[in-house]
Amino acid sequence: MCVTALMWAVTDAIAKELGQSYSNIQVLWGRFFFNALIVIVLLAPRLRSTLHTAAPGLQLLRTALLLTTIGLIFLSLRSLPLITATAVFFMAPLFVSILAVPLLGERVGVRRLIGVALGFVGALVVIRPGTSMMQTAALLPLAAALSSALYQLATRKVSFVDGAMTSLLYATLGGAIVTTALLPLHWTTPDTLGWVGL
């Protein structure tokens, strides 16, 4: 989990750097396209069987939610400090706790509700409603947190019928297909080192 969190932070830092020179779609494309290539290579021997899903609609919804989440985060990084965007995005677990009750029928205890309330207060401290910080850009990571929460809940639901590799394949491949289709309208030829964030 710690390595995953570190990789997310590095990805966001690179996206913030690339976002200064390239469109959001192009940066998203790089993230999904190369991710999909790695996943396809790793799953090549069992690609056909991994593509089989018992819940195609739910897999497409997950893909759309993941693409929305990352797109909003990358977009917010164009005008917000990385630490601010990340702090606001940490509202996602709070949204998961709240939405798990009506969407998954899970029970939330008093301690968790107190934790959600404290987390919400912490997010308000970071967002500071009523100040100059509270601008449209500050709402982007908040929307991304909500989208991420829905993505996590959809992942939980689809896990009962599909394996983890199937979900991973659909999310990465779907994102790559959508961003590749949009790429010609947003392409900027990269500098040799600029594309890798150096």
C-alpha positions as CSV (number, residue, x, y, z in Angstrom):
1,M,0.0,0.0,0.0
2,C,2.9,2.4,0.8
3,V,4.5,1.6,-2.5
4,T,1.2,2.2,-4.3
5,A,0.7,5.6,-2.5
6,L,4.3,6.6,-3.5
7,M,3.7,5.6,-7.1
8,W,0.5,7.7,-7.2
9,A,2.4,10.7,-5.8
10,V,5.1,10.3,-8.4
11,T,2.5,9.9,-11.2
12,D,0.8,13.1,-10.1
13,A,4.1,15.0,-9.9
14,I,5.0,13.9,-13.4
15,A,1.5,14.8,-14.7
16,K,1.8,18.3,-13.1
17,E,5.1,18.9,-14.9
18,L,3.9,17.6,-18.2
19,G,0.6,19.6,-17.9
20,Q,2.6,22.8,-18.2
21,S,3.5,21.9,-21.8
22,Y,0.9,19.4,-23.1
23,S,-2.9,19.1,-23.1
24,N,-4.7,17.1,-20.4
25,I,-5.8,14.6,-23.0
26,Q,-2.3,14.0,-24.2
27,V,-1.0,13.5,-20.6
28,L,-4.0,11.1,-19.9
29,W,-3.2,9.2,-23.1
30,G,0.4,8.6,-22.0
31,R,-0.8,7.4,-18.6
32,F,-3.4,5.0,-20.0
33,F,-1.7,3.9,-23.3
34,F,1.6,2.8,-21.7
35,N,-0.2,1.3,-18.8
36,A,-2.3,-0.8,-21.2
37,L,0.7,-1.9,-23.1
38,I,2.3,-3.3,-19.9
39,V,-0.9,-5.0,-18.8
40,I,-1.4,-6.6,-22.2
41,V,2.2,-7.9,-22.3
42,L,1.8,-9.4,-18.8
43,L,-1.5,-11.0,-19.6
44,A,-0.7,-12.0,-23.2
45,P,-0.8,-15.8,-22.5
46,R,-4.3,-15.5,-21.1
47,L,-5.6,-12.4,-22.7
48,R,-8.7,-13.9,-24.3
49,S,-9.9,-15.5,-21.1
50,T,-9.1,-12.4,-19.1
51,L,-11.3,-10.3,-21.4
52,H,-14.3,-12.4,-20.5
53,T,-16.5,-10.5,-18.0
54,A,-19.8,-11.4,-16.4
55,A,-20.6,-7.7,-15.9
56,P,-19.7,-5.7,-19.1
57,G,-21.8,-2.7,-18.1
58,L,-20.2,-2.4,-14.7
59,Q,-16.7,-2.8,-16.2
60,L,-17.5,0.1,-18.6
61,L,-18.8,2.2,-15.8
62,R,-15.6,1.5,-13.8
63,T,-13.5,2.5,-16.8
64,A,-15.5,5.8,-17.2
65,L,-15.1,6.6,-13.5
66,L,-11.4,5.9,-13.4
67,L,-10.8,8.0,-16.5
68,T,-12.9,10.8,-15.0
69,T,-11.0,10.6,-11.7
70,I,-7.6,10.8,-13.2
71,G,-8.6,13.4,-15.8
72,L,-10.0,15.7,-13.0
73,I,-6.9,15.2,-10.9
74,F,-4.5,16.0,-13.8
75,L,-6.6,19.0,-14.7
76,S,-6.6,20.3,-11.1
77,L,-2.8,20.0,-11.0
78,R,-2.5,22.7,-13.7
79,S,-3.5,25.4,-11.3
80,L,-3.3,23.9,-7.8
81,P,-0.2,23.0,-5.7
82,L,0.3,19.2,-5.7
83,I,0.0,19.0,-2.0
84,T,-3.3,20.9,-2.0
85,A,-4.9,18.8,-4.7
86,T,-3.7,15.6,-3.0
87,A,-5.1,16.7,0.4
88,V,-8.5,17.5,-1.1
89,F,-8.5,14.2,-3.0
90,F,-8.1,12.4,0.3
91,M,-11.8,13.0,0.7
92,A,-12.4,9.9,-1.4
93,P,-12.3,7.5,1.6
94,L,-14.9,9.6,3.3
95,F,-17.2,9.5,0.3
96,V,-16.7,5.7,0.2
97,S,-17.8,5.4,3.8
98,I,-20.8,7.5,3.2
99,L,-21.9,6.0,-0.1
100,A,-21.2,2.3,0.9
101,V,-24.4,2.4,2.9
102,P,-26.9,3.2,0.2
103,L,-25.1,1.7,-2.7
104,L,-23.7,-1.5,-1.2
105,G,-25.9,-1.9,1.8
106,E,-23.0,-1.9,4.2
107,R,-23.3,-0.7,7.8
108,V,-21.2,2.2,9.1
109,G,-20.6,2.3,12.9
110,V,-20.4,5.3,15.1
111,R,-16.6,5.4,15.2
112,R,-16.4,5.4,11.4
113,L,-19.0,8.2,11.3
114,I,-16.9,10.2,13.7
115,G,-13.9,9.6,11.5
116,V,-15.8,10.7,8.4
117,A,-16.8,13.9,10.3
118,L,-13.3,14.7,11.4
119,G,-12.0,14.0,7.9
120,F,-14.5,16.4,6.5
121,V,-13.4,19.1,8.9
122,G,-9.8,18.4,7.9
123,A,-10.8,18.8,4.2
124,L,-12.5,22.2,5.0
125,V,-9.3,23.4,6.7
126,V,-7.4,22.6,3.4
127,I,-10.1,24.0,1.1
128,R,-10.9,27.0,3.3
129,P,-14.3,27.9,2.0
130,G,-14.9,31.7,1.6
131,T,-11.2,32.4,0.9
132,S,-9.5,33.1,-2.4
133,M,-8.4,29.4,-2.4
134,M,-12.0,28.4,-2.8
135,Q,-12.1,28.6,-6.6
136,T,-13.2,26.3,-9.4
137,A,-9.8,24.6,-9.4
138,A,-10.3,23.6,-5.8
139,L,-13.5,21.8,-6.7
140,L,-11.8,19.6,-9.3
141,P,-10.0,17.3,-6.8
142,L,-13.1,17.2,-4.7
143,A,-15.1,16.0,-7.8
144,A,-12.2,13.6,-8.5
145,A,-12.6,12.2,-4.9
146,L,-16.3,11.6,-5.5
147,S,-15.6,9.9,-8.8
148,S,-12.9,7.8,-7.2
149,A,-15.2,6.7,-4.4
150,L,-17.8,5.6,-7.0
151,Y,-15.0,3.8,-8.9
152,Q,-14.0,2.0,-5.7
153,L,-17.6,1.0,-4.9
154,A,-18.0,-0.3,-8.5
155,T,-14.8,-2.2,-8.1
156,R,-16.1,-3.8,-4.9
157,K,-19.3,-4.8,-6.6
158,V,-17.7,-6.3,-9.7
159,S,-15.2,-8.2,-7.7
160,F,-17.9,-10.7,-6.8
161,V,-18.2,-11.8,-10.5
162,D,-14.9,-10.9,-12.2
163,G,-11.3,-11.4,-11.3
164,A,-8.9,-8.6,-10.4
165,M,-7.0,-9.0,-13.7
166,T,-10.2,-8.7,-15.8
167,S,-11.0,-5.5,-14.0
168,L,-7.5,-4.2,-14.4
169,L,-7.5,-5.0,-18.2
170,Y,-10.8,-3.3,-18.8
171,A,-9.9,-0.1,-16.9
172,T,-6.5,0.3,-18.6
173,L,-7.6,-0.8,-22.1
174,G,-10.8,1.3,-22.0
175,G,-8.9,4.4,-20.9
176,A,-6.3,3.9,-23.7
177,I,-9.0,3.5,-26.4
178,V,-10.9,6.6,-25.3
179,T,-7.8,8.8,-25.0
180,T,-6.3,7.5,-28.2
181,A,-9.5,8.4,-30.1
182,L,-9.3,12.0,-28.7
183,L,-5.6,12.4,-29.1
184,P,-5.4,13.7,-32.7
185,L,-7.3,16.8,-31.6
186,H,-5.0,17.5,-28.7
187,W,-1.6,16.4,-29.8
188,T,1.6,18.4,-29.3
189,T,4.8,16.9,-30.6
190,P,6.9,16.4,-27.4
191,D,10.5,17.4,-26.8
192,T,12.9,14.5,-26.5
193,L,13.2,14.9,-22.7
194,G,10.0,16.9,-22.0
195,W,7.7,13.8,-22.6
196,V,9.3,12.0,-19.7
197,G,9.0,14.9,-17.3
198,L,12.7,15.9,-17.3
